[in-house]
Amino acid sequence: MTKGKSKIDVILKQAKDVLRIEADGIIGVMDRLDKQFVDMVSLIHNCKGRVIMTGIGKSGIVARKIVATLNSTGTRSLFLHPVEAMHGDLGIVSLDDIVIALSNSGETDELSALIPSLKRIGCSIISFTGRADSTLGQQSDIVIDTGVAREACPLGLAPTASTTALLAVGDALAVTLIQKRDFKACDFKQFHPSGSLGQRLSLKISEIMFTGQNVPKVFEGQSMQHAIEEINRLQLGAALVVKDEDILSGIITDGDIRRYLLVSKNIYEARVEDVMIRHPKTLSPNSLASQALSIMEKNQITVLPIVNPVQKVRGILHLHDMKRIKSQFCRLSTPYKRSEGYCICMISLERAPLDSMVTDAKGPPRGLICPLVTPLKTGDLIDSSVLERLIKHVGQGADAILLGDMYWGEGLALSFSTRLELFCAALEIIQGKWPIFINITSRNSKETRMLAAHTEAFAARMDYPGSIFWLDYPIYYHSNRGLPQWYESVCHDTNIAFILGNHAKLIEHRKHPVKHKNIQTSILKKISQIEKIQGLVFSGSLKRSINYRKATYNRQDFTFYDGNELAFLKQPSSNGVVAAGANLFSQAWRTITWSCLNAYDVQQQYPDHTFQMLETAAMLREFCELYLRNPAAMLKRMLHVAGILPNARTAADTQPSTPEQNRLVEAICTRYDSY
């Protein structure tokens, strides 16, 4: 017994010694912090680029963790492997970036080789090192002394106290930046839209509760017959009992009615006070949805009255809605890294199967939507043979195909007859293999309606076997006033569901200016109540996007797509993206899209997969930034150079690419020829 106890004591003493050494190391670093740390915080706070962490070995692992912490707290960061940097990845570093190099000795060969290249770029260099007079320290603009008196390893070899000190300084940097930026919980939620933290911070009850006429209520003194009618009216399984000024008195549930019937069969003669449960569990509108779910599950109740501090009823919450929200959060757990303004999602261990997420038979597909360029012959006629080849090429990666897009498909630059010819030819080629979005937006409401009617009639005659969705940018030809009534009328005349489009810059191209370039949030809320309005392709500000999502919250089947592929690379949406680059690189775009949506079945493991994704995303971004200079014309030129299109012919009303733009296209296609 004594021998066994002595072994335990020895182990505990060794563990405590390690922790004491590491704690002393952190305290030593803390005591040496000076103005250099303040200068570092100010430099990063005012940085226009990103924070790039680099290091080798254990220091590299610590650097990755600091990157994760900075990203989750609002500082754009990425990890750059020193060796990979010298073999091409240095291209992600720009003049506006700040590089933080981690090395205890400050003499790491890989970092020493990297520093001169960083100096040539001109970016700021900060070092976390145990030796300020080292090669790394002398080459840095700011040096943070992270040296420790000794390592916890008894051999003095394995990095222990030194790596702990590095990690602690990284945390100190992140937390200091949080306070300097006034970073709040709502901001943290933005960078943790899923996962347990995101779920906990995600929604307030006021955003999801039933309110107004959708709250089943009866007054004290009323009969149980009235209460049963009210419960049946809204099918929530309960009714709230209130007194004057909507002050909560109690609640009556289906279970309470069944229990009362066991002791008395004359329930219609009873008053609500005889059956109700007094002092039910309640929450305030500002409480978190996760808190409500916890109370419901713990107390085995299905409804929860929502009241203000004086017990005045504000709404009611149902368990089934909470469960649905929770399941959606679980499906969208998408951790990601940021780099060069794009987002690389890591592999999740708990993801839904890919084939279950691509196409929902009851609604629009998720994933990659390719706005097909329109192959033309002389006279703005559709080249059907080229169209077929292009569809097969794009179909290797796209989850749906968009025809006649306003930009990429040259929408309004084509005549009515050419657009109709395009739609009919594509329907005959696709034959239901992919969902189709058809852009019917025209110069006026009459032409829009006519184009939809002719296309639908053709699809009906051929008994088209697949999914079709109308894509419509209503503000191009219709004001916000009367828009809900317009869609009620149009939806009555068609069997095909609508996906709305909102793109303020598109509206700017109208010959006659309009007051509002976006669908008003209040109007979208009304339109989204129409069953056949099933989604929105959105391009615009984050604030408007959030408002739109709130406006359509009651439609759980309402699908959002990011209409700006560059924005999607920065901050993925939860349903998908309309990406013109898929005309060129359909499989590469699919890889990026489904990694961002947490549903792409990849076998490679981190870090190799991550570096491949960084490289792919950098390429897609470079092409995107180029063809956005002259949409349709430059993209067609790229497809021609790549051998996908036999020519780069555009519609007569489309601005052609310039000789300089053609030269740039040739150069980038030559550089990425291997793709």
SULCOR-V517566 format. One record per backbone hydrogen bond with DSSP energy under -0.5 kcal/mol. NH is the residue of the N-H (numbers start at 1). CO is the residue of the C=O. If there is no record, write none. Layout:
NH_CO / NH_CO
//
This chain:
5_1 / 6_2 / 7_3 / 8_4 / 9_5 / 10_6 / 11_7 / 12_8 / 13_9 / 14_10 / 15_11 / 16_12 / 17_13 / 18_14 / 19_15 / 20_16 / 21_17 / 22_18 / 23_19 / 24_20 / 25_21 / 26_22 / 27_23 / 28_24 / 29_25 / 30_26 / 31_27 / 32_28 / 33_29 / 33_30 / 37_34 / 38_34 / 39_35 / 40_36 / 41_37 / 42_38 / 43_39 / 44_40 / 45_41 / 46_42 / 47_44 / 49_96 / 51_76 / 52_50 / 52_98 / 53_51 / 53_78 / 54_100 / 56_102 / 59_56 / 60_56 / 61_57 / 62_58 / 63_59 / 64_60 / 65_61 / 66_62 / 67_63 / 68_64 / 69_65 / 70_66 / 71_67 / 72_68 / 73_69 / 73_70 / 74_71 / 75_70 / 76_74 / 78_51 / 80_53 / 81_79 / 85_81 / 86_82 / 86_83 / 87_84 / 88_85 / 89_84 / 90_85 / 91_88 / 92_89 / 93_90 / 97_94 / 98_50 / 99_124 / 100_52 / 100_98 / 101_99 / 101_126 / 102_54 / 103_101 / 103_128 / 112_108 / 113_109 / 114_110 / 115_111 / 116_112 / 117_114 / 118_114 / 119_115 / 120_116 / 121_117 / 122_118 / 123_118 / 124_97 / 126_99 / 127_142 / 128_101 / 129_127 / 129_144 / 130_103 / 130_104 / 134_131 / 136_106 / 138_134 / 139_135 / 140_137 / 141_125 / 142_125 / 144_127 / 145_143 / 146_129 / 146_144 / 147_129 / 153_158 / 156_153 / 164_160 / 165_161 / 166_162 / 167_163 / 168_164 / 169_165 / 170_166 / 171_167 / 172_168 / 173_169 / 174_170 / 175_171 / 176_172 / 177_173 / 178_174 / 179_175 / 180_176 / 181_177 / 182_178 / 182_179 / 183_178 / 187_184 / 188_184 / 189_185 / 190_186 / 191_187 / 191_188 / 192_188 / 192_189 / 198_194 / 199_195 / 200_196 / 201_197 / 202_198 / 203_199 / 205_287 / 206_285 / 207_204 / 208_205 / 209_205 / 210_316 / 214_211 / 215_212 / 216_214 / 217_215 / 218_240 / 220_242 / 222_219 / 224_270 / 227_223 / 228_224 / 229_225 / 230_226 / 231_227 / 232_228 / 233_229 / 234_230 / 235_231 / 236_231 / 237_231 / 239_252 / 240_216 / 241_250 / 242_218 / 242_240 / 243_247 / 246_243 / 247_243 / 247_244 / 248_311 / 249_241 / 250_241 / 251_277 / 252_239 / 254_237 / 257_253 / 258_254 / 259_255 / 260_256 / 261_257 / 262_258 / 263_259 / 263_260 / 264_260 / 267_265 / 269_266 / 270_267 / 272_222 / 274_271 / 275_271 / 275_272 / 276_272 / 277_251 / 278_276 / 279_249 / 283_305 / 287_284 / 289_203 / 292_288 / 293_289 / 294_290 / 295_291 / 296_292 / 297_293 / 298_294 / 299_295 / 300_296 / 301_296 / 304_317 / 305_281 / 306_315 / 307_283 / 307_305 / 308_312 / 311_308 / 313_246 / 314_306 / 315_306 / 316_210 / 317_304 / 319_302 / 321_318 / 322_318 / 323_319 / 324_320 / 325_321 / 326_322 / 327_323 / 328_324 / 329_325 / 330_326 / 331_327 / 332_328 / 332_329 / 333_330 / 334_332 / 337_344 / 338_77 / 339_342 / 342_339 / 343_569 / 344_337 / 345_343 / 346_335 / 356_353 / 357_354 / 358_354 / 361_359 / 363_360 / 366_357 / 366_358 / 367_575 / 369_367 / 369_577 / 370_368 / 370_400 / 371_369 / 372_370 / 372_402 / 374_408 / 375_373 / 377_381 / 380_377 / 381_377 / 383_375 / 384_382 / 387_383 / 388_384 / 389_385 / 390_386 / 391_387 / 392_388 / 393_389 / 394_390 / 395_391 / 396_393 / 397_394 / 398_394 / 399_368 / 400_368 / 401_435 / 402_370 / 403_401 / 403_437 / 410_407 / 411_405 / 413_410 / 414_410 / 414_411 / 419_415 / 420_416 / 421_417 / 422_418 / 423_419 / 424_420 / 425_421 / 426_422 / 427_423 / 428_424 / 429_425 / 430_426 / 431_427 / 433_430 / 435_399 / 436_467 / 437_401 / 438_436 / 438_469 / 439_403 / 439_437 / 440_438 / 440_471 / 441_471 / 448_444 / 449_445 / 450_446 / 451_447 / 452_448 / 453_449 / 454_450 / 455_451 / 456_452 / 457_453 / 458_454 / 459_455 / 460_456 / 461_457 / 462_458 / 463_460 / 464_459 / 469_436 / 470_497 / 471_438 / 472_499 / 474_472 / 476_473 / 477_474 / 478_474 / 483_480 / 486_482 / 487_483 / 488_484 / 489_485 / 490_486 / 491_487 / 492_488 / 493_489 / 493_490 / 494_491 / 497_468 / 498_532 / 499_470 / 500_535 / 501_472 / 502_537 / 504_539 / 506_503 / 507_503 / 508_504 / 509_506 / 510_507 / 513_511 / 524_520 / 525_521 / 526_522 / 527_523 / 528_524 / 529_526 / 530_527 / 531_529 / 533_530 / 534_498 / 534_532 / 535_498 / 536_559 / 537_500 / 538_536 / 538_561 / 539_502 / 545_541 / 546_542 / 547_543 / 548_544 / 549_545 / 550_546 / 551_547 / 552_548 / 553_550 / 555_552 / 556_554 / 558_555 / 559_534 / 561_536 / 562_576 / 563_538 / 563_561 / 565_563 / 568_564 / 569_565 / 570_566 / 571_567 / 577_367 / 578_562 / 579_369 / 579_577 / 580_578 / 582_579 / 583_580 / 584_581 / 585_581 / 589_585 / 590_586 / 591_587 / 592_588 / 593_589 / 594_590 / 595_591 / 596_592 / 597_593 / 598_595 / 599_594 / 600_594 / 601_599 / 602_600 / 609_605 / 611_607 / 612_608 / 613_609 / 614_610 / 615_611 / 616_612 / 617_613 / 618_614 / 619_615 / 620_616 / 621_617 / 622_618 / 623_619 / 624_620 / 625_621 / 626_622 / 627_623 / 628_624 / 629_626 / 630_627 / 631_628 / 633_631 / 634_630 / 636_632 / 637_633 / 638_634 / 639_635 / 640_636 / 641_637 / 642_638 / 643_640 / 644_639 / 645_639 / 653_413 / 654_651 / 662_658 / 663_659 / 664_660 / 665_661 / 666_662 / 667_663 / 668_664 / 669_665 / 670_666 / 671_667 / 672_668 / 673_670 / 675_672
//
